[in-house]
């Protein structure tokens, strides 16, 4: 059985993945930023800030496979003047440093959680793993650059590299845009989205973790880029109605022309949020399914139901 190190083990995905690996019998441990964040995780090692100078010596002892989840993530309200430099420090230099130390410690495989933002942030047709990278923001560019440095490290050291590009991930414990939408639907506030007819791919944390576990020892994963989703895309209207149904209430929707919505988003400084609600972003996972003999084990309705149940329990 492979010994696995999960970085970012205190994050939304990391907590669930580490618990699932241990439950499945893997010899797994986590790496976190500080000892203060290890609460409830006895199998975690504090490594400090992630950058070109981070020491991974203790965390990498005896490790066969690294699953690198830790990253500087995309935020709606940026707090630094040079965001690209900040993203590169963690996501590019920090990732290369970890990969080189991993190779030096005899790690066999390095699984990197990238982002669909490497491909772009909206689609007219579903992205595939073979499409050209067209990152549109600093976060997406830093993830693309990290993928390139990992390929360089692999060529120089023989370290096996597996890259996974997820779209929006959700599930119990989710934050960000998905949580905001849950709150809006639950509030009963009428939403002006009745004319939105987009399609968006998402991936539940359970389906994402299942793919990561598959990539730990699958012989066909080495050197590949895998797109992942729940395998069933939803419009924003579909998602709102599904959320409302699991909340046992009616979705309150009315229609505004899309041009008005986009214009309103610009006026109130919410253009990125409106774009995400109205634009399409789809991924084609057929290549992932074929190469790994894998299918998402959980349905989108089941996973949205579980996420709504968690959300409603927080309100008690």
C-alpha positions in Angstrom: 0.0 0.0 0.0 1.4 3.4 -1.0 2.3 5.9 1.7 0.6 9.2 0.8 1.3 12.8 1.8 -1.6 15.2 1.3 -0.7 18.9 1.4 -3.3 21.4 2.4 -4.8 18.8 4.6 -6.8 21.3 6.6 -8.6 22.7 3.6 -12.0 21.9 2.2 -10.8 19.1 -0.1 -7.8 18.1 2.0 -9.7 17.2 5.2 -12.1 14.9 3.3 -9.4 13.3 1.2 -7.1 12.6 4.1 -10.0 11.0 6.1 -11.1 8.9 3.1 -7.5 7.7 2.4 -7.1 6.6 6.0 -10.5 5.0 6.0 -9.6 3.1 2.8 -6.5 1.7 4.5 -3.8 4.0 3.0 -0.9 4.9 5.1 -1.7 8.6 4.8 -0.6 11.8 6.5 -1.2 15.5 6.0 0.8 18.6 5.7 -0.6 21.9 7.0 0.7 25.5 7.3 0.8 25.7 11.1 0.4 23.6 14.2 -2.6 25.7 15.2 -4.5 24.4 12.2 -4.0 20.7 13.0 -6.9 20.6 15.4 -8.5 17.1 15.1 -5.8 15.9 12.7 -3.3 13.7 14.4 -1.8 12.7 11.1 -0.6 16.1 10.1 2.8 17.9 10.0 3.2 21.7 10.1 5.5 22.9 7.3 5.0 26.7 7.5 4.4 29.0 4.5 4.6 27.4 1.1 7.2 29.0 -1.2 10.6 28.3 -2.7 12.2 27.9 0.7 9.8 25.6 2.5 11.5 22.5 4.0 9.5 19.3 3.4 12.1 17.0 4.8 10.0 15.7 7.8 6.8 15.5 5.8 8.4 13.5 2.9 10.0 10.8 5.0 8.9 7.4 3.6 6.4 8.9 1.2 5.6 7.2 -2.1 2.9 9.6 -3.5 2.4 13.3 -2.9 -1.1 14.8 -3.5 -0.5 18.5 -3.7 -3.6 20.5 -2.8 -2.2 23.4 -1.0 -2.3 26.6 -3.0 -2.9 30.3 -3.0 -6.5 30.2 -4.2 -8.5 32.6 -6.3 -10.3 35.3 -4.3 -13.0 37.7 -5.2 -11.5 40.6 -3.3 -7.7 40.7 -3.8 -5.7 42.1 -0.9 -2.2 42.5 -2.5 -1.0 44.9 -5.1 0.9 42.4 -7.3 -1.5 39.4 -7.3 0.5 37.5 -10.0 3.7 37.7 -7.9 1.8 36.4 -4.9 0.3 33.5 -6.8 3.6 32.6 -8.4 5.4 32.5 -5.0 3.1 29.8 -3.7 1.7 28.1 -6.7 4.7 28.0 -9.0 7.9 28.4 -6.9 6.3 26.5 -3.9 5.1 23.7 -6.1 8.5 23.3 -7.9 10.3 23.3 -4.6 8.1 20.5 -3.2 8.4 18.4 -6.4 12.2 18.6 -6.4 12.4 17.7 -2.7 9.9 14.9 -3.4 12.0 13.5 -6.2 15.2 13.7 -4.0 13.4 11.7 -1.3 12.4 8.9 -3.7 8.8 9.8 -4.1 7.4 7.9 -7.0 4.3 10.0 -8.1 3.2 13.6 -7.7 -0.5 14.3 -8.1 -1.2 18.0 -8.7 -4.6 19.6 -8.2 -4.6 22.4 -10.9 -7.7 24.2 -12.1 -10.0 24.4 -15.1 -9.0 28.0 -15.1 -5.9 26.9 -17.0 -8.2 26.3 -19.9 -10.2 29.5 -19.4 -13.3 30.7 -17.6 -16.1 30.2 -20.1 -17.0 27.9 -22.9 -19.0 27.8 -26.2 -18.2 24.0 -26.2 -16.9 21.8 -23.5 -13.1 22.0 -22.7 -11.1 18.8 -23.3 -7.7 17.9 -21.9 -6.1 18.4 -25.3 -7.3 22.1 -25.7 -4.7 24.8 -25.6 -4.3 26.6 -22.3 -5.8 30.1 -22.2 -5.7 31.2 -18.6 -7.6 34.5 -18.1 -6.4 35.6 -14.7 -3.4 35.5 -12.4 -4.6 32.4 -10.5 -5.2 30.5 -13.7 -1.8 31.6 -15.1 0.0 30.5 -12.0 -1.6 27.1 -12.1 -0.6 26.7 -15.8 3.0 27.7 -15.0 3.1 25.2 -12.1 2.0 22.5 -14.5 5.0 23.4 -16.8 7.5 23.4 -14.0 6.2 20.0 -12.9 6.8 18.6 -16.4 10.3 20.0 -16.3 11.0 18.4 -12.9 9.6 15.1 -14.2 11.8 15.2 -17.3 14.9 15.9 -15.2 14.2 13.4 -12.3 11.8 10.7 -13.5 9.1 11.8 -10.9 5.7 10.7 -12.2 3.4 13.6 -12.7 -0.4 13.5 -12.7 -2.4 16.7 -13.2 -6.1 17.1 -12.4 -8.0 20.2 -13.5 -11.3 20.5 -11.6 -14.1 23.1 -12.1 -16.0 24.4 -9.1 -15.8 21.9 -6.3 -18.7 21.7 -3.7 -19.9 19.5 -0.9 -20.4 19.8 2.9 -18.0 22.5 4.2 -18.0 24.4 0.9 -17.3 28.2 0.9 -17.2 30.9 -1.7 -19.7 31.2 -4.6 -21.5 28.0 -3.9 -22.1 28.9 -0.3 -23.3 32.3 -1.3 -25.8 30.8 -3.7 -27.1 28.5 -1.0 -27.7 31.5 1.3 -29.5 33.4 -1.5 -31.8 30.5 -2.3 -32.5 29.8 1.4 -33.3 33.5 2.0 -36.3 33.4 -0.3 -35.0 36.5 -2.1 -36.4 36.7 -5.7 -33.5 36.1 -8.1 -33.5 37.8 -11.6 -32.1 34.7 -13.4 -35.2 33.4 -15.2 -33.7 33.9 -18.6 -30.3 32.2 -17.9 -29.9 29.1 -20.1 -26.2 28.3 -19.5 -24.5 25.0 -18.7 -21.9 24.6 -16.0 -19.8 21.6 -15.0 -19.1 21.1 -11.2 -17.5 18.3 -9.2 -18.5 17.2 -5.8 -15.7 16.8 -3.3 -16.6 13.1 -3.1 -16.3 12.5 -6.8 -13.0 14.5 -6.9 -11.5 12.5 -4.0 -12.5 9.3 -5.7 -10.6 10.3 -8.8 -7.6 11.3 -6.8 -7.6 7.9 -5.1 -7.8 6.3 -8.5 -4.7 8.3 -9.7 -2.6 7.2 -6.7 -1.6 3.9 -8.3 -3.3 3.7 -11.7 -0.6 2.8 -14.3 -2.3 4.9 -17.0 -2.3 8.1 -15.0 1.4 8.9 -15.3 2.1 12.0 -17.4 -1.6 12.7 -18.0 -3.9 15.7 -17.6 -7.4 14.8 -16.4 -10.5 17.0 -16.4 -13.1 16.0 -13.9 -16.8 16.7 -13.2 -19.9 15.0 -11.9 -20.6 14.0 -15.4 -23.9 15.9 -15.5 -23.9 19.6 -16.2 -26.5 22.0 -14.9 -27.8 25.4 -15.8 -27.8 28.0 -13.0 -31.6 27.6 -13.0 -31.3 23.8 -12.7 -29.0 24.2 -9.7 -31.1 26.8 -7.9 -34.2 24.6 -8.4 -32.4 21.6 -7.1 -31.1 23.5 -4.1 -34.6 24.8 -3.3 -36.2 21.4 -3.7 -33.8 19.9 -1.2 -34.6 22.8 1.1 -38.3 22.0 0.7 -39.1 25.4 -0.6 -39.9 27.0 -3.9 -37.3 28.7 -6.1 -38.2 32.3 -6.4 -37.1 33.4 -9.9 -38.0 36.2 -12.2 -36.7 37.2 -15.6 -34.4 40.1 -16.6 -32.8 40.4 -20.0 -29.2 39.0 -19.9 -27.9 42.3 -21.2 -29.4 44.0 -18.2 -27.9 41.5 -15.8 -24.4 41.9 -17.3 -24.8 45.7 -17.2 -26.0 45.7 -13.6 -23.0 43.6 -12.6 -20.7 46.2 -14.0 -22.5 49.1 -12.3 -22.5 47.5 -8.8 -19.0 46.0 -9.2 -20.2 42.4 -9.3 -19.3 41.5 -12.9 -17.3 38.3 -12.0 -20.2 37.0 -9.9 -22.8 37.7 -12.7 -20.5 36.1 -15.3 -20.3 32.9 -13.2 -24.1 32.8 -12.9 -24.8 33.5 -16.5 -21.9 32.1 -18.6 -21.3 28.5 -19.5 -18.3 26.5 -18.4 -18.3 22.8 -19.4 -15.6 20.1 -19.3 -15.5 16.9 -21.3 -14.5 14.0 -19.0 -14.7 11.2 -21.5 -10.9 11.0 -21.9 -10.5 10.8 -18.1 -13.1 8.0 -18.0 -11.5 6.1 -20.8 -7.9 6.3 -19.6 -8.7 5.4 -16.0 -11.7 3.1 -16.5 -13.4 5.6 -14.1 -16.8 7.0 -13.7 -18.1 9.6 -11.1 -19.6 7.3 -8.4 -22.0 9.9 -7.0 -24.8 11.7 -8.8 -25.1 15.5 -8.8 -28.5 15.4 -7.2 -27.2 13.2 -4.4 -24.3 15.4 -3.8 -26.3 18.7 -3.9 -28.7 17.1 -1.4 -25.8 16.2 1.0 -24.5 19.8 0.7 -27.9 21.3 1.3 -28.4 19.0 4.4 -25.0 20.2 5.8 -25.9 23.9 5.1 -29.3 23.6 6.8 -27.7 21.8 9.8 -25.4 24.8 10.2 -28.4 27.1 10.6 -29.8 25.1 13.6 
